[in-house]
């Protein structure tokens, strides 16, 4: 289960982009990941995320 929490309100029109092992993944794909195999989780914000993955979230 993926939960998004923050100090403010989460904008429902902006969906997060999930990248697994360097590949863009759909939210549904996350159900097939074994939690015990996860070594780390990184959050990429702002220009760093936009520069590398711009336009990738269209189908999520």
Number of C-alpha atoms within 10 A of each C-alpha: 5 7 4 6 8 6 5 6 7 11 7 7 6 8 12 12 19 18 17 14 7 7 8 15 17 16 14 8 11 15 11 7 10 8 10 6 7 9 6 5 8 6 8 10 8 7 10 10 12 12 9 9 13 11 9 14 15 8 8 13
